[in-house]
Amino acid sequence: MTTSPAAPVCHTELIAGEFARLRREKKARHRDIAEELAISEGELIAAHAGLSLADGALLGAERLQADWPAIIAALEPLGEVMALTRNASCVHEKTGVYRKASHNNHVGLVQGGEIDLRVFYRHWAHGFAVREVNEKGGEQEVQRSLQFFDAAGNAVHKIFLKPQSERAAYDALVARFADADQAAGIAVAAVAPAPAELPDAQIDVAGFRAAWADLRDTHAFFTLLKKYSVSRLQGLRLAEPRFVQPLDKSCVLDLLNDAAREKVAIMAFVGNAGMLQIHAGPVHKIAVMGPWINILDVRFNLHLREEHIASAWVVKKPTVDGLVTSVELFDASGETIAMFFGERQPGMHELCEWRNVVERVVQEGELCAA
């Protein structure tokens, strides 16, 4: 016997009540609670607009004005915070300061230190300042954050205060950007379907391969895909074998373990339509917990759902500084889960240590397959 999905919970008071119950009973995370209620995470947070912790609510939210670049530019006075970006299969958490924020039309950058972001504001639709009561060691504390969502209510980016953060600066930012409309709830749009790939037979494969061989900058890769109307995964399938090699997805744990053991500085990219978040530096503690592969470092955490990896690829792109090697992970729908590179800056050659780690993992995967 099959059961139909739960009907969406539409009434904001009902959503808030169910959130409190599930938070207390199951200690469930926001994303899981929203899924159980058949709503988006943005709707879950928006249902708490206007609620006060002083009145016994577990969570209160204050709607922010949709001036996203100005909000990001105003974050530096908060000091050290934790930036969180995720997709359905991977969570990227990085502690640092939002420095050197800039934007050009709908694209923003934060590139002044440990927090390294590429922001795509056209996908930002809702933002909230969130205060939530959490229990730690039998005591209650209030977690403060800023949370941003797309038009479908999917989380784009979150910023959490740390004990060392400047709370007065947070309060001042919230007061500055608070929206006049603080009514509970939001209207969400349906998730737009991904554009269908063109059949391989309609792609100028020869031209695409020649243009790949002529690359001089990794940042030109997106333009290359767009020019030839191929998705990223389709582009890897059609590329010359000298630039692309499928990798056994079970090798991802070996890759991270080897990088940690050999103290190889890496770059870890995780994103969604509205945000790309980057870690640069060594990784230390790799741990498997249930279905999750985790990096558990003091200022950087990554949580990767291993069984969501449908394919993994070693990708090489020509640049003026030589080949740049990445390991790229995709889910069953062809969406990018995460990408790993050796740490480098323009004008620098790729780390030999990173290339050696990747080549060894490829060889080990071939031996396992044999």
N, C-alpha and C positions, 0 to 999 in steps of 0.2 A: 504494500500500500504506500503510495506517495503522498506527501503532505505539501500543500502550497506554501509559498513564502509568507512570513508574517506581514500583515497589513501595516503600512507606515503609521507611525504615531504622529499626529498632526498638531494636537493641542499643546501649546508650550508648557502649560502647568503640568500636564500629564507627563511630558518629556522630562521636566525637572524632577518630578516625583520618582519616575522610573530610574533616572540617573542616580538619585540618592540611594534608592534601594539596591541597585546593582553594584554601586560603588562600595556600599557597606557590606553586602552579602558576599560578593565575589572578589572584591578589590580589583575589579576589572578596569582596563584602560579605556580611555575615551573612544578610541577607534573601535574596540570590541563592543562597547556599550551601544554605540551608534549602529553598528552592524546588527546587533540583536534587536534593536528597535526599528530596523529597516528604514533608517534615515541616514543622512550624511553627517559627518563630524561637525561641519559648519552649522547645520540645523541644531545639533545637540548643544553647542556653545551658545548660539543665538537665543535659544529658549531660556537662557539664564540672564539675558539682558534685563537690568533693573532690579535683580535680586540682590539682597544684602546678606553678607555673612553674619552681620550683627543680629539678623532676624532668624538665624538658625540654618540658613541655606549652606550647602556644602560648596557651592560654586556661584560666583557672581561674575557677570560680564558687562563691559561697557563698550558700546559700539564706537569705532573710530572713523574719522573722516577718511574718504578715499584718496588721500594725498600721500600715496605710498612712497614716492621718492623722498619727500620731505620727512616722513617718519623715519625711514632708514638713515637719512643724513643726520637726524637728531639723536641717534642712539649712542654716540661715543661717550657723552657724559655719564651714561649708566655704568661705565667701567666694564669689568669682566662679567660676561653673561655666557649662557650656553645657547648656541645656535643649533637648531634641529631642522633637518630637511629629510624627507622620506618619500619613498614610493611604496607600492604594495608589497615589495619584496626586500627592501633594504632601508635601514635607518642610519643616518649620519649625524653624529653629535660632536660639536667642537666648542671648546671653551676659549674665549678671547674677547677682544675689544673690537667694535665696529668702527674701523678707521678708514679714512680716505674713500668715503662713499661718493659716487658720482653717477650721473645718468645722461643718456642721450635718447630723447624720445621715450620709447617704451623699454629700453634696455638699460639696466643699472649694473654697477660694479661696486664691490667692497674689496679692497686689495691692500689694506694697510697693515697686515700682520697675520696673526693666526686665523682670523676669520676671513675666508676667501670665497667670494660669492659672485655668480653671474645671475642677474635678476631679470626676469621677463615679465614686466608689469602688466602687459596686456591680458595676462591670465589671472591677475589679482582682482577680486571682486568684493571681498568682505574682510574686515579686520576687527579684532576685539582685544581689549585689555582684560585679562582674566585673573581672578583671585580665587584660589581653591584651598579648602581646608584638607590637609593631609595628616595622617598619623605616623609618627616615627618614634619607636621605642616607648609607646604608650602615651606620648605627648603629642599635642596638636600643633601644627605650624601652618602658616599661610604661604602657599606657593604663588608667586606673581609671574605673569607671563604676558607676552603679546603673541596673538595667533592670527594667521592670515589664511584665507580660503579662496578657492576659485568659484566661478559662477555655479558649479554643480555642488558646492559645499565641501569639496575635497581639500584637505590640508595642503597648503603650499609651503609654508615656513612658520616656525615657532621660535620664540626667543624667551628663555627662562632666566629669571634672576638667580644668582648664586649668593651664598652668604656674604661674599665680599663685594657684591654689586652695590651701587649707590641708589638706595631706595627713594630718596628724596628726588633724585633726577628722574626716576621712573614715574613717580607721582606727578611731577611737573610735566613730563611728556604726555601722560594720559590726559591731564587737564587741558593742555594746549590743543590736542588733536581729538578730544571727545566730540562726537557727532551730536547735533541738536536732537536727532531722533534716537531715542533710547527704548523704543517699543520692542518687546520680545519677538523673536522669530525673524526669519528671512525667507524670501522666495528663492528657490533654486531652479536652475535650468537643467534639462536632461544632458547627460554626458554625450558630447558629440562623438559619433563613431570615427575611428581612425580612417584616414583616406585609404582606399584600396590601392594596392601595389599595381603598377603596370605589369602586364605579362613580360617575362624575360625577352621574348621574341621582339617586343617593341622597343627595347633598350638598345642604344648605340653602344654595345659592349666594347668594341674596338676603341671608340673615342673615349669612353669612360676609363678604360685601362691605360690609354696613353696619357690622359690628363692626370691620373693617379701617379704614374711614373714621373710626371713633371712637377708634382707638388714641391713647394719650397717652404711651407709653413703648415703646421698641424691645424691652425685656425682656419685654413682655407678648405678643410675637408668638408665642412657643412655646405659651403658654397658649391663644392664639387658634386655632392649628392643632389643638391637642389637643381643644378644645371642639367643633370642627366635624368632627373625625375625618378630617382631610386631611393628607397628607404635605406636606413643604415644597415640593417641585416641583409637586405637584398644586395646592397653594394658589396658586402663581404662575400656573399655567395658568388658574385660575378667577377670578383677581383682576380688578378693573376696569383697563382699559388706562391710565388716568391714573396708576396706581400701579406698573405693571409693563410692561416692554418687553423683548422678546427682543433679544439683542445677538449679532452675528456673533462666533463664538468666536475668530476670527483677530484680533479687536480687543484681546485681553487684553494682548498684547505692547505695542501702542500705548498702552494705558492706563498700564502701568507705566513705559514710556519717557517719556511726557508728565509723569507725576507726578515722576519723577526730574529731568527737565530743568527743570521749573518749581519744584522744591523744595517740593512740596506734601506736607505731613505726612499720612500715611495710617495706617490700621489694617488689619493683615492677620491674619485668623482662619483657622487650620487645626486640624482636630481629627479625632477618631475617637470611638467610643462612650464611652471612658473619660476623655478629656481634650480640652480646647479650649485652644489656646495662641495668644497675641495679641502682635503687635508694634505699637507705636505710635510714630510719628515719621517723619521723611523717609527716603527711600531714594535711593541714589546710583548704584551700578553695576548695570546690567541687562545680562545677557549670555545669548545663546542658545548652547547646547552640545549638538549632536545633537538629540534630541527634548525637551530640557529648556529651559524658560525659567527663568533664575536671577536672584535678587537676591544680590549678592556684596558685602556691606558688612562692616565690621570686626566689628560686634557682632550682626549679623543676616544670616542667609542663608535664602533660600527657594528650593526647587527644585520646579518645576511641570512635570509631564509633559503637554505641550500636546496631544498626540494623544488623551489620555484625556478631554479636555473634550468632552462630547456636547452641552451647551447652556450658554449664558451669558445672564444676565438683569440688567437694571437694575431695582432694586427701591426703591420709595419708601414710607416708613412715616411716618405723622403722629405727632408728639410735641408736648408742651407747648412745646418749643423750636423748632417748625417741622418741615418735612419732613427726614427723614434718608435719604440715598441710599446704596445699596450696589450692588456688582457681585458677583453670586453665580454660582459655577461648579459644574456637576453632571456626573457621569459617566454612562455608558450605563445603569446600573442605577438612576439617580435619586438616588444618594448625593451629598452635598455634598463637593466637593473643597476649595474655599477661598472666602472672602468678603473683600471689600475695602470699606472705608469711608474717609471723611475723618476725621482725628483730631479727637475731640471728647470732652468730659466732660458729664455731666448738668448742665443749666443753661446750656449753651452752644449757640449756633446752629451749624449745619453750616458748614464752611468754604466760602466762595464759590469759592475756587480749586479745591477738589475737585469741586464741582458743575459748574464750567466745564470741567474736564478730562473728566468723564463725558459731558457734553452734546456736546462736540466729538468724542469717540470714537464716540458714537451717530451723529452726523451723517456722519462719515467712513465708518462701516459702511454707512449707507444709500446713500451715493454709490457705494461699491464694489458693493453688491448691485444697484444700478440699471445 
